[in-house]
Amino acid sequence: MRLSLRYRLLLPLTLLLMGDAVATAWAATTAAHSAERRLAAQQWAVARTLAVSTFPLKEPVLRQMKGLSGAEFLLARDERAIESTFPEPKPSPPADVPTATQPQEDDEHTLGPSVEMQGVAFRCLRLPLRATHPDAGSDLYIFYPESLRQTAVSDAVRPLLVLGVAGGLIAVGLAFAFGSRLVRRIRDLEARTRLIAAGDFRPMPLPQGNDELRDLCESVNDMARRLAGFQDELQRNERLRVLGQFSGGLAHQLRNAATGAKLALELFLAENPTADPEPLRVALRQLARIESNLRQFLALGKPPAFVRSNCDLVQLIDQAASLLKPQGQHAGTMLVWNATPEKCVITGDAGQLSHLFGNVIGNAVEAAGAGGTVEIRLTAAGMDSFIVEVSDTGTGPPSHIADKLFEPFVTGKDQGIGLGLAVAKQAAEAHGGAIAWERRDGRTVFQIQLPTGVS
């Protein structure tokens, strides 16, 4: 049987309240008994005072004692009332009240049996007056009103009952409110975990209270962040897997076409030595770039082969810039590269670095567009690394892909496939470096950091 957490919390409280009720009832009974004993002790104190008095118990004396004790008094001899505080007509003494015995110091005092006088309920004490008393031979009756006894008992019991009932109700209310709040927070957690299971990995707001549930919410948010990362990695791997299924045949056909075009250009140059060779050489370099890009396409996601050699960054950037200069001229984009006279040598793979610079500079030329400017800078960062900055005056990548710019197949271009920057990142990391981008002074700046040696 399913039992809500709210009621699981209330169940032990209910048992506690039952125990509290029993304890309150016992305390109330004890308080009532104690109140009645105090009244009885007070009446016996009055009785002892009157029993040992040395003056006759006339009606004025009895009325004074009534004012002090609240009891009615009746002095009788031979079953006839002599003096009384009762209103007229004077009642006869009750016949069935036994003679009360003076209790010892440790004995329990009582108010006597219940009697009814003139239609009013009383507790009655009957005391015989001894020979030394002026009214010796008479019986003194003390009638304590039942209403006053009940009032005294109620006054003693009422605070305990009010405190017990009120405390119990407050405890139940607080427990119910706390349980409802706790259940609500747990249900919020349940709803959040269901959203996570459905693929929504947004973090949930943390509760204000610093308790175990807050720790649990933080754990759920951490789990959501990790699952989001796993999902991105899974999607990336799935894209690479799908890419591998069809890339082989497509790349083979494209490489064959590029090779045929290269052979045709080389043959034309061999048969026409007087022709201007520069445009054809540019075309050959572009075909070589196509062939190289196809090799990158096939190798994406695999550990790149690293051929270690001394590479001059100035020369590699110069080659990439000269290769892309015709594309910039055709698009109306100014390419600014002021090569430094000194060499900037690192240990690395010249082929990978060429792809790295070609992809980043080529993306910048496309992003700058007509009338735009692309600027390349090479600076030393201390004694052990260099920084290459490629900036363009374009508008920058769209916001929805800004955080995923270096992932495969992520692109903001209508005709792009999103592989250039992924290849650039792979090449930079293979050299122990890093690549990042930012918007700075209205320009998009890609910063490539390369150490002098492979890490």
N, C-alpha and C positions, 0 to 999 in steps of 0.2 A: 504494500500500500504506500502510495506516495504521500509524504507529509512535508508541507512547505517549511522552509527554513524559519519563517516567521513563527510558526507554531512549535517548531523544535526549540526555539528560544523561549517561548512562553510556557512550555510544559514544565521545566524545572522551576520557573518562577511561580507557576500555579501550585506546585507541591510546596514550595517555600511559603506561599501565602496561606495554604491550608495549615501548615505548622504554625504560622503566625496567628491564624484565627484561633487555633487551640490554645496557644500561649496567652492570647488576649482574653479568651473566655476564662481561663484559669486565673489570670491576674484580676479580672473583673469580679470573679467569685470571691477571691481572697480579699479584694478591696471591700466588697459588700459585707463580708463577714467581719472584717476589721472595723468598719464603720458602725456595725450593729454592736460590736463589743464595746466600742468607745461610748456609745449612747448608754449601754447597760451600766458601764462603770460610772458614768456621770449620775445615773439615777440611783445607783447604790450609794454613791457618795452623799446624795441628798437624803436617802433613806437613813443612812447611819447618823447623819447630823440630827435629823428629827427624832430618831429612836433614842438618842442619848441626851436630848435636850432637857433642861431643868425647868422649862416653862410649859404651861398648857398649850396644846395645839389648837388654838381657837381659829376661827375662819380667817381673820386678818393675817395671821401668821401663815396659814396655808396658801392664801392668795399671793402673799409675797414670794413664797417658794414656787408657786405656779409661774409667776412672772420671770423667775430666774431659770427654771428648768423647762417650761413649756408643758408640764404634765398637770393632770387634774388630781386632786387629793380628796380622800374621804376617810373620816375617823368614825369608826362604828363600834358599838358595844351591844352584845346580845342581838346581833344581826339587825341593828337599827342604826341609822346614820345619826351621828351627833353633830359633826361639823363636816362641811363639804364645800368645794369650789365649783361644783356643778350648778347650773342655773336651776331655778325652781321649776317644777317640784323636785325636791331632793330625792335622788334614786336610792334604792336599797342596795346594800353591798351584794356582789355576786356570790352565790352560794357554792359554786364549784371551783373556786380558786384555792389551791392548797397554800398552806403557810410556807413562805419562802425562808430558806436557810441562809444565814449570813455566809457568803463565800469566803474561803481562805484567800490569802494573798496571791497564791499561784493558781487559784481556781478561775474558771471562765465565768464571767458575769453574763446574766441573761436578763431580758426585759419581762420575763414571765409569759404565761399563756395568753392567748387571744381571747378577748371578751368584747361584748357590745353593750355600750351604755348610751341610753337616749338616742339610739339609732346610729351611733358612731363607734367605729372599731378602735379598740385600744389593746395595748399590752399591759398586763396588770401584775403588780407585786403586792403580796399580803404580808405585813410584818406585825407580829404581836409585840406590844409595848410591855417592857418588863416592870418589876415591882418598884424600881427606883424612879420610874418616870411618873410625872404628875398625872398622866392619863393611863396609869397601869391598869391592865385588864382589858384594854381596848385594842382593836386592830386598826392599823394604818394601811390604807389601800392607796397605791400610787398607780395612776393610769397614764401611760404614755401613748399619745395618739399614733395610730398606725400610719396616718398620712405623713406625720413628721419623720417617722422611721423610714418610710419609703423615699421621702425627699432626701434624707441624709445619705441613704444607700445610693440613690440615683446620682447625687452630687459626687460621690466617691467613684462610681463606676463609669459615669459619662465620659470624663476625659480619656480614660483608657480605651473605651469603645470608639470614640471619635478619632483618637490618634491611630488606633489599629485599622479602622475602616478607611480613614482618609489616607493613611500611609500605604495601605494595600492598593487602593484605587490609583493613587499617584504612581506607585511602582508599576502597576499594570499598564497605565497610560504611557509612562516613560518607556517601558519595555516594548510596548506595541509600536510606539513611534520610532524607537531605535531599530527594532526589527524591520519595520517597513522601510526605513532609510537604508538599512544594510541590504535588504532584499532588492531595493531599487538600484543600488549601486552594483550589485551582483548581476542584475538583469541587464544593466548598461554594458557590463563586461561581456555578458553572453551575446548581446546584440553585436558588439564590436567584433567578437571572435567569429560570428557568422559572416560579417562583412569581409573579414580577412579571408575566411574560407571561400568566399565568392570572388576574391581577387582584388578587394579594395584595401590597400595597404596604408591608407592615410592614418597618422597617429591620432589617438583619441585624447581629448582634454584630460589633464590630470586633476583628481579631486583636491580640494583645499586641505583637507585633513591629512596630516603626516602619520599614516598608519600602514598596516599590512596591505590593505586594499590599494593604497597608492603605490606601494612597492609592486603589487601584482599588475597594476595598470602600466607602470614603467616597464615591467617585463613583457607585457603584451605589445607595447609600442616597440620595444627592442626586437621582439620576434617579428613584428610586421616589417620593420626596416630590413631585417635579415632576409625575410621571405621576398621582399621587393628586389633585393640584390640578387637572390637566387633566381627569381623569375626573369630579371634582365639577362643574367648569364645564360639561363636556359633558352631564352628567345634568341640570344646571339648565337649560341651553339646550334640551335635549330636552323637559323638562317645560313650558317656556314655549312651545315649538313646538306640543306637543300641546294646551296650553291655548288657543293661538290658533286651533286648528282647530275647536273647538266653542264657544268663549266668545262669539263674535259673535251667533249665533242665540239662545243662552240669555240673554245679557245684554239683547238686544232685547226678548224676551218679558217679562223681569222689569221692565225699565224701563217698558214699556207698562202693566203691572199697577200699578206704583207711581204712574205718572202718572194713571191712572184713579182710584186711591184718593185722590190729592191733589185732583183735580178734584171728586170727590164730597164731600170734607170742606169744601172751599172753598164749594161750592154750598150745603151745609147751613148753614154760618155766615152766608152771605148771606141765606138764606131765614128764619133763626131768629136775629134780632139779640138776643133776650132770653136766649138760652142762654148757659151759662158757657163762655167761649171757651178757657180755659187748657188743659184736657185735650186739646181738639181741636188747639190750636196745638202742643202737645207731639207729638201724633201727626203733624202736618204736618212738624215738624222731623225726626222719625224717618224719615218717608218721604223727605224731602230727603236725609237721611243715606244711606238705601238707594240712592237714585239716584246720589249722589256716589260711594259705594263701588263701584257698578257701573262707573262711569266709570274708577275706579282699576283695577278688575279688567281692563278692556280696555286700559288704558295701561301695565300692569305690564311692565317690561322695556324700555319705550321711554323716550327722554329726555323728561322732563316739561316741559310748557310753563311758562315762568317769567314771571309777571307781577309786575314790581317795584313795590313800594309800601311806605310806612311802616306797620308792623304793631305794635300794642301787645300784647305777650305776655300781660299781665295780662288783657286783654279776651278774647283767644283762648282762654286756659285757662279763664276764667270761663264762656265759652259752652260749651266742651266739658264742663265739670263739671256745669253746669245741665242739659245735654242727657242726661247719664248718671245724674243723680241719681235719676230715677224707676226706672231699672234697678237701682240700688243699693238703693233702698228695697224694691223687690219681692224682691230676693235676700237682704235682711237684712244688707247691707254698709254700713258707715259710710264716707262719703266726706268727708275733711277737706281743705279748701282755704281758707286764709286769704289773701285777695288783698291785695297791698301797695297802699298809697294812691298811691304814685308810679307813673308810667308807665315801662314797660320797652320802649322802641321799638327795633326792628331793621328793616333793609331786607330784605324778602322777599316771598314769595307767600302771601297770607292763606289761600287755599284749601288749599295744600299743608300749611301749618302747622296748620290746623284738622284735617286728616286725620291729621297726625302726632300731635297731642295726643289726639285722639279715639280713635285705635287703641291708643296706649300706656295711657291711662287706662281704656279699656274692657277691655283685657286684664287690667289689675290688678284691676278690679272682679270679673271672672269668676274670677280666680285666688284672690282673698281668700275668696269664698264667704260662706255664712251665718255671721254673727257676726264676720266679719273686718273689717279696717280698711284703707282706702287713703288715703295722705297725699300731698299735692302741695306741693312747695316750689319757689319761684323765687328764685334768688340771683344777684348779679352776680359775675362772675369777672374782676376787674380793670376796665379801662376799655373793653375791646373785645369782650366776650362775656358771655353769660348762661348759667346752668345751671339746667335744670328737672329735678327729681328726683321720680319717681313710685315710691313704695314700697308694698308690700302685705304682709299677714301670712300669705300663702299658703305652701305647702310648696316653691314654686319649681318650675322645669321639670324633667322627668325627666333623669337623667344621660346617657342615650343621645342626647339631642338638644341638650344644653346648649351644645355647641360650634357648632351649626348653627341657632341660634334665629332668626337674621335671614334665613335662606334661604327662598325661596318653598316653600310646601306642607310646611313642617316645623312640626308642632304636637304638643302633648301633650294636647290636648282631644279628647274622643270625637266631638264634633260640629264641631270646627274644621277649616278648610281651610288654615291657615298662611299667610295673606296679609297680615294686619294689621301684623306687625312688619317684614315685607319692604317694605311700602309706607312705613312709618315710617323705615326706614333709607334708602330712596331719597330721601325728602323731606329728611331731615337732611343727607345728603351733597350734595343739590342746593343747599343753603344754605351750603355750606362748613363744615358742622358734623359731628358724630359722635354716635352713640348706642351705649351699652354697658350691660351689666348685671352685677350681682354679688349675692352673698348677704352681708348685713351685719346682725349682731345678730338673727338669726332672721327677717329680712325679705328679700324680693326687691326690689332697688332698680334701677330703670332711670334712667340718667343721660343727659340730652340736652344737649349743648353746642352753642350757636348763637352765631356771631359777629354783631356789629352790622351788618356789611355782607357782601355776597356775595363769596366769595373767587374 
